[in-house]
């Protein structure tokens, strides 16, 4: 048995679960996606580039 059942691991669900566990509560988080933070998550396919990729691009243009 859990203290909270959180439906959706978006920004609010993830932060709420984190804070609840910090207060000694138990949580079960369910989401349809395989990762947390919903639309806030950044992946390389979203156009997000890590530092090494940005440095490579800069060197190419210098």
Secondary structure, 3 states (H helix, E strand, C coil): CCCEEEECCCHHHHHHHHHHHHCCCCEEEECCCCCCCHHHCCCHHHCCCCHHHHHHHHHHHC
